Amino acid sequence: MENSGGIQASLAGRYATALFGLARDEQQVDAVGRSLDSVEAAMAESADFRALVTSPLVGRADAGKTIRALVPALGLDSITGRFLGVLADNGRFSELKSVVRLFRELASDARGETKAEVTSAHPLGDDQIAALKTKLKARVGRDVTIDARVDPSLLGGIVVRLGSQMIDASIATKLNTLATAMKG
């Protein structure tokens, strides 16, 4: 399996690669992706679940038992359920957020997509995101998924990070450039 960007170099990368390989072999990449979305939602919504996953005070055995009991309640597929049990047994829950992010990168690469991080001063509408996807696809020749963020300090415009490329069309940058030019 090829991994660009050295995903396998990190501990989380090795776990993500293993999970992706298993999901791909079982033709369950989309199901695992949906289950990981559910896990992330549970971490965001439940302080108890977040503590289970992040607290070093929770022992491996207790974490394993608890996560195995929660798998059906969270509606997770069997691959993700077993994987979370392995993370708990190995005391690696601290890597979960990174594993999820890296799994998504691997799945996106496998689908022939490129991820663009888009930061705007205000939330983008669905039509704006669709137009941006179309323009970025024409630029890179691949489907593009948008990870949209809002940063009011930009004042207006957008900043797009596409791999190693950055397109900065923010008002804040234009004002900084103008201020630098005026200083002489």
Rosetta silent file (secondary structure, phi, psi, omega in degrees, C-alpha in Angstrom):
SEQUENCE: MENSGGIQASLAGRYATALFGLARDEQQVDAVGRSLDSVEAAMAESADFRALVTSPLVGRADAGKTIRALVPALGLDSITGRFLGVLADNGRFSELKSVVRLFRELASDARGETKAEVTSAHPLGDDQIAALKTKLKARVGRDVTIDARVDPSLLGGIVVRLGSQMIDASIATKLNTLATAMKG
SCORE:     score description
SCORE:     0.000 S_00000001
   1 L     0.000  126.660  178.545    0.000    0.000    0.000 S_00000001
   2 L   -87.855  141.541  177.109    1.438    3.371   -0.992 S_00000001
   3 L  -133.752  117.380  176.231    1.074    6.277    1.367 S_00000001
   4 H   -80.055  152.834  177.376    1.971    9.780    0.375 S_00000001
   5 H    76.260   10.251  175.832    3.210   12.133    3.033 S_00000001
   6 H    65.540   38.307 -178.641    4.680    9.391    5.183 S_00000001
   7 H   -55.876  -38.823 -176.857    1.436    8.455    6.908 S_00000001
   8 H   -71.717   -8.487 -177.103    2.956    5.213    8.142 S_00000001
   9 H   -69.261  -25.138 -177.902    5.798    7.087    9.885 S_00000001
  10 L  -100.380  161.739  176.799    3.653    7.899   12.925 S_00000001
  11 H   -60.709  -47.643  178.729    2.008    5.586   15.424 S_00000001
  12 H   -61.148  -36.404  179.359   -1.431    6.913   14.478 S_00000001
  13 H   -63.978  -39.363  178.601   -0.490    6.444   10.835 S_00000001
  14 H   -67.019  -40.579  177.518    0.323    2.776   11.347 S_00000001
  15 H   -65.974  -44.215 -179.570   -3.008    2.203   13.093 S_00000001
  16 H   -62.652  -40.835  179.408   -4.904    4.163   10.408 S_00000001
  17 H   -64.551  -41.001  178.114   -3.156    2.225    7.650 S_00000001
  18 H   -64.677  -44.947  179.284   -4.012   -1.075    9.299 S_00000001
  19 H   -63.125  -44.413 -179.963   -7.660   -0.050    9.750 S_00000001
  20 H   -63.675  -43.177  179.641   -7.894    1.185    6.173 S_00000001
  21 H   -60.200  -43.399  178.439   -6.287   -1.978    4.804 S_00000001
  22 H   -65.853  -44.983  179.939   -8.729   -4.177    6.685 S_00000001
  23 H   -63.009  -40.782  179.009  -11.709   -2.045    5.673 S_00000001
  24 H   -64.948  -45.170 -179.789  -10.581   -2.053    2.032 S_00000001
  25 H   -61.621  -34.324  179.861  -10.038   -5.819    2.017 S_00000001
  26 L   -91.273    3.230 -177.764  -13.530   -6.342    3.444 S_00000001
  27 L    54.964   44.926 -177.482  -14.995   -3.685    1.093 S_00000001
  28 L  -125.678   25.097 -176.203  -16.236   -1.748    4.119 S_00000001
  29 H   -59.360  -44.694 -179.423  -14.374    1.578    3.755 S_00000001
  30 H   -66.110  -40.189  179.498  -17.593    3.626    3.666 S_00000001
  31 H   -64.653  -42.876  178.430  -19.107    1.743    6.633 S_00000001
  32 H   -65.150  -40.387  177.521  -15.953    2.253    8.697 S_00000001
  33 H   -59.465  -43.256  177.797  -15.925    5.934    7.707 S_00000001
  34 H   -64.876  -39.431  178.841  -19.523    6.327    8.910 S_00000001
  35 H   -65.193  -39.871  178.194  -18.676    4.529   12.158 S_00000001
  36 H   -66.119  -33.663  173.644  -15.703    6.821   12.720 S_00000001
  37 H   -61.234  -41.970  178.902  -18.046    9.791   12.165 S_00000001
  38 H   -64.322  -39.558  178.723  -20.270    8.348   14.932 S_00000001
  39 H   -64.171  -44.192  178.394  -17.265    7.955   17.234 S_00000001
  40 H   -63.114  -40.758  178.323  -16.248   11.574   16.624 S_00000001
  41 H   -63.425  -40.730  178.467  -19.796   12.747   17.271 S_00000001
  42 H   -63.564  -39.124  178.293  -19.865   10.758   20.522 S_00000001
  43 H   -65.279  -37.252 -179.106  -16.586   12.362   21.603 S_00000001
  44 H   -73.183  -34.714 -172.682  -17.986   15.820   20.856 S_00000001
  45 H   -93.388  -26.134 -173.182  -21.348   15.241   22.545 S_00000001
  46 L  -118.086  116.700  177.766  -20.536   13.086   25.571 S_00000001
  47 H   -63.918  -34.917  179.222  -18.125   14.153   28.288 S_00000001
  48 H   -66.112  -44.072  178.999  -18.129   10.582   29.637 S_00000001
  49 H   -66.435  -40.810  178.049  -17.166    9.090   26.262 S_00000001
  50 H   -60.744  -41.057  178.163  -14.535   11.792   25.775 S_00000001
  51 H   -65.455  -39.516  178.464  -13.084   10.956   29.205 S_00000001
  52 H   -59.513  -41.932 -175.019  -13.025    7.247   28.320 S_00000001
  53 H   -80.540  -31.325 -172.147  -11.060    7.973   25.172 S_00000001
  54 H  -107.322  -20.782 -173.708   -8.719   10.684   26.468 S_00000001
  55 L   -78.238  126.552  175.627   -8.150   10.077   30.171 S_00000001
  56 L   -72.839   -8.642 -178.940   -4.929    8.328   31.139 S_00000001
  57 L   -80.019  -17.177  178.855   -6.661    7.360   34.401 S_00000001
  58 L   -83.930  120.978 -178.568   -8.881    4.812   32.657 S_00000001
  59 L   -69.510  160.118 -178.303   -7.105    1.463   32.627 S_00000001
  60 H   -60.280  -45.122 -177.408   -6.717   -0.625   29.486 S_00000001
  61 H   -64.184  -45.038  179.121   -8.949   -3.436   30.730 S_00000001
  62 H   -64.688  -42.118  179.274  -11.721   -1.057   31.824 S_00000001
  63 H   -62.769  -42.189  179.755  -11.502    0.929   28.584 S_00000001
  64 H   -62.905  -46.253  179.248  -11.679   -2.279   26.547 S_00000001
  65 H   -62.222  -44.224 -177.164  -14.723   -3.599   28.406 S_00000001
  66 H   -65.338  -45.850 -177.681  -16.494   -0.249   28.209 S_00000001
  67 H   -66.102  -37.552  178.639  -15.843    0.312   24.515 S_00000001
  68 H   -65.766  -32.139  177.144  -16.952   -3.215   23.633 S_00000001
  69 H   -73.715  -29.273 -177.790  -20.184   -2.603   25.543 S_00000001
  70 H   -83.874  -19.665 -176.150  -20.725    0.729   23.745 S_00000001
  71 H   -52.449  -50.266  179.371  -20.158   -0.548   20.198 S_00000001
  72 H   -64.545  -37.916 -178.650  -23.773   -1.720   19.672 S_00000001
  73 H   -65.976  -32.357  179.047  -25.198    1.422   21.286 S_00000001
  74 H   -83.368   -9.796  179.687  -23.138    3.619   18.970 S_00000001
  75 L    69.967   36.011 -177.627  -24.214    1.561   15.948 S_00000001
  76 L   -85.348  149.127  175.616  -20.644    0.859   14.843 S_00000001
  77 L   -71.076  165.288 -173.972  -19.728   -1.728   12.250 S_00000001
  78 H   -66.812  -34.385  179.738  -17.811   -4.792   13.447 S_00000001
  79 H   -63.874  -47.932 -179.974  -14.461   -3.715   11.979 S_00000001
  80 H   -65.297  -40.056  178.241  -14.520   -0.377   13.797 S_00000001
  81 H   -59.417  -47.360  178.464  -15.758   -2.042   16.985 S_00000001
  82 H   -65.010  -39.020 -179.867  -12.890   -4.539   16.966 S_00000001
  83 H   -62.758  -44.106  178.251  -10.429   -1.798   16.080 S_00000001
  84 H   -62.864  -36.268  175.609  -11.524    0.363   19.029 S_00000001
  85 H   -62.158  -40.289  177.684  -11.101   -2.697   21.261 S_00000001
  86 H   -65.088  -43.857  177.596   -7.517   -3.084   19.996 S_00000001
  87 H   -58.770  -43.827  179.795   -6.810    0.609   20.658 S_00000001
  88 H   -64.322  -47.175 -178.628   -8.166    0.210   24.192 S_00000001
  89 H   -61.772  -32.724 -179.035   -6.241   -3.019   24.844 S_00000001
  90 L   -91.807    2.047  179.265   -3.019   -1.403   23.634 S_00000001
  91 L    65.953   36.654 -174.810   -3.570    1.803   25.608 S_00000001
  92 L  -116.632   22.399  178.590   -3.634    3.874   22.416 S_00000001
  93 H   -60.698  -26.139  179.829   -6.916    5.758   22.709 S_00000001
  94 H   -62.079  -18.038 -179.494   -4.896    8.981   22.808 S_00000001
  95 H   -91.213   -1.969 -170.484   -4.199    8.372   19.097 S_00000001
  96 H   -58.354  -47.006 -178.480   -7.875    8.083   18.114 S_00000001
  97 H   -60.195  -43.080  179.462   -8.349   11.606   16.716 S_00000001
  98 H   -67.562  -38.765  178.639   -5.232   11.312   14.585 S_00000001
  99 H   -61.409  -43.874 -179.635   -6.203    7.825   13.424 S_00000001
 100 H   -61.997  -46.313  179.945   -9.605    9.096   12.287 S_00000001
 101 H   -60.692  -45.958 -178.358   -8.041   12.010   10.394 S_00000001
 102 H   -69.614  -35.960  175.330   -5.469    9.792    8.702 S_00000001
 103 H   -59.268  -44.051  179.988   -8.059    7.122    7.846 S_00000001
 104 H   -61.988  -39.315  177.120  -10.081    9.804    6.073 S_00000001
 105 H   -61.897  -45.503  179.614   -6.990   10.869    4.108 S_00000001
 106 H   -62.694  -43.150  179.776   -6.350    7.292    3.022 S_00000001
 107 H   -65.345  -40.808  178.621   -9.992    6.776    2.035 S_00000001
 108 H   -63.257  -43.813  177.296  -10.023   10.062    0.136 S_00000001
 109 H   -61.586  -41.185 -179.421   -6.847    9.117   -1.751 S_00000001
 110 H   -64.997  -30.334  178.153   -8.319    5.728   -2.609 S_00000001
 111 L   -84.410   -2.344 -179.226  -11.397    7.430   -4.085 S_00000001
 112 L    79.107   25.798 -179.808   -9.151    9.716   -6.162 S_00000001
 113 E  -102.810  156.574  173.004  -10.050   12.819   -4.182 S_00000001
 114 E  -119.678  141.954 -178.752   -7.895   15.662   -2.982 S_00000001
 115 E   -98.837  133.699  175.600   -8.667   17.526    0.232 S_00000001
 116 E  -117.342  129.216  174.653   -8.690   21.303    0.330 S_00000001
 117 E   -93.271  117.718 -176.570   -8.693   23.218    3.610 S_00000001
 118 E  -116.132  122.650  177.821  -10.720   26.361    3.067 S_00000001
 119 E  -114.649  128.872 -179.700  -10.783   29.122    5.653 S_00000001
 120 E  -130.978  162.037  179.763  -13.187   32.003    5.201 S_00000001
 121 L   -73.344  -28.143 -179.287  -14.231   35.003    7.248 S_00000001
 122 L  -133.865  155.546  179.136  -17.866   33.888    7.126 S_00000001
 123 L   -58.247  137.922  178.208  -19.507   30.474    6.612 S_00000001
 124 L   -85.160  143.079  176.506  -19.694   29.513    2.942 S_00000001
 125 L   -79.434  164.507 -179.859  -23.028   28.583    1.414 S_00000001
 126 H   -58.213  -40.182  179.951  -23.637   25.291   -0.367 S_00000001
 127 H   -67.562  -35.843  177.486  -23.570   27.015   -3.768 S_00000001
 128 H   -67.346  -41.241  178.615  -20.242   28.698   -2.944 S_00000001
 129 H   -64.828  -41.843  179.405  -18.723   25.381   -1.840 S_00000001
 130 H   -63.130  -43.046  178.964  -19.963   23.688   -5.016 S_00000001
 131 H   -64.805  -39.824  178.617  -18.476   26.450   -7.204 S_00000001
 132 H   -65.209  -41.391  176.822  -15.178   26.253   -5.305 S_00000001
 133 H   -58.971  -43.831 -179.315  -15.080   22.468   -5.744 S_00000001
 134 H   -62.375  -45.255 -179.508  -15.606   22.878   -9.483 S_00000001
 135 H   -66.343  -40.953 -179.976  -12.807   25.446   -9.811 S_00000001
 136 H   -69.286  -36.117  177.557  -10.383   23.412   -7.689 S_00000001
 137 H   -63.176  -40.574  177.489  -11.194   20.230   -9.627 S_00000001
 138 H   -63.882  -32.676 -178.981  -10.352   22.044  -12.865 S_00000001
 139 H   -74.294  -42.834 -174.166   -7.062   23.155  -11.319 S_00000001
 140 H  -102.794  -13.530  178.545   -5.897   19.766   -9.953 S_00000001
 141 L    75.677   16.353  177.539   -7.748   17.346  -12.244 S_00000001
 142 L  -137.059  160.341  172.732   -9.232   15.339   -9.356 S_00000001
 143 E   -62.928  146.500 -177.209  -12.366   15.497   -7.251 S_00000001
 144 E  -124.165  130.925  171.281  -11.881   17.808   -4.286 S_00000001
 145 E  -100.433  143.234 -175.398  -13.398   17.532   -0.824 S_00000001
 146 E  -106.991  125.868  171.475  -13.667   20.751    1.132 S_00000001
 147 E  -105.171   96.576 -173.011  -12.794   21.050    4.817 S_00000001
 148 E   -90.044  135.685  176.645  -14.366   24.440    5.567 S_00000001
 149 E  -133.009  158.653  178.690  -13.422   26.546    8.566 S_00000001
 150 E  -118.010  131.376  176.962  -14.355   30.042    9.671 S_00000001
 151 L  -137.187   98.568 -176.336  -11.806   32.595   10.899 S_00000001
 152 H   -59.700  -20.277 -179.048  -13.296   36.090   11.393 S_00000001
 153 H   -67.726  -12.422  176.601   -9.791   37.600   11.586 S_00000001
 154 H   -71.622  -18.907 -178.668   -9.556   37.232    7.773 S_00000001
 155 L    70.408  -38.032  179.648  -12.107   40.082    7.531 S_00000001
 156 L  -179.605  168.823 -179.709  -13.241   38.790    4.122 S_00000001
 157 E    79.747 -167.681 -178.676  -12.161   36.530    1.286 S_00000001
 158 E  -141.848  160.975  171.422  -10.757   33.023    1.631 S_00000001
 159 E  -124.731  125.268 -178.885   -7.562   31.069    2.154 S_00000001
 160 E  -116.171  125.503  173.524   -7.315   27.718    0.346 S_00000001
 161 E  -111.332  119.809 -177.430   -4.688   25.113    1.208 S_00000001
 162 E  -128.899   96.228 -173.959   -4.488   22.381   -1.390 S_00000001
 163 L    65.113 -125.414  179.887   -1.639   20.038   -0.611 S_00000001
 164 L   -90.285   -2.063 -179.630    1.495   22.174   -0.505 S_00000001
 165 E   -90.790  145.221  174.946   -0.183   25.035   -2.383 S_00000001
 166 E  -133.157  129.369  176.259   -1.805   27.983   -0.640 S_00000001
 167 E  -113.674  111.628 -176.564   -4.072   30.520   -2.290 S_00000001
 168 E  -109.539  103.490  178.510   -4.559   33.510    0.007 S_00000001
 169 E  -116.295   39.067 -178.149   -7.298   35.850   -1.174 S_00000001
 170 E   -91.910  150.049  178.370   -8.125   37.271    2.258 S_00000001
 171 H   -66.288  -37.068  179.855   -8.664   40.940    2.956 S_00000001
 172 H   -58.410  -43.749  178.960   -6.392   40.713    6.020 S_00000001
 173 H   -66.845  -41.494  178.364   -3.438   39.637    3.856 S_00000001
 174 H   -62.265  -40.334  177.752   -4.159   42.339    1.284 S_00000001
 175 H   -66.333  -40.773  177.554   -4.244   44.963    4.043 S_00000001
 176 H   -63.615  -40.557  177.851   -0.966   43.668    5.510 S_00000001
 177 H   -63.674  -43.171  178.419    0.648   43.783    2.058 S_00000001
 178 H   -63.417  -42.869  179.747   -0.575   47.343    1.542 S_00000001
 179 H   -64.089  -39.766  177.981    0.685   48.398    4.989 S_00000001
 180 H   -65.677  -41.929  179.398    4.113   46.899    4.256 S_00000001
 181 H   -64.222  -35.804 -178.655    4.252   48.632    0.873 S_00000001
 182 H   -72.871  -25.889  179.628    3.364   51.990    2.463 S_00000001
 183 H   -71.069  -22.412  172.442    6.185   51.675    5.030 S_00000001
 184 L   103.537    0.000    0.000    8.589   51.801    2.156 S_00000001
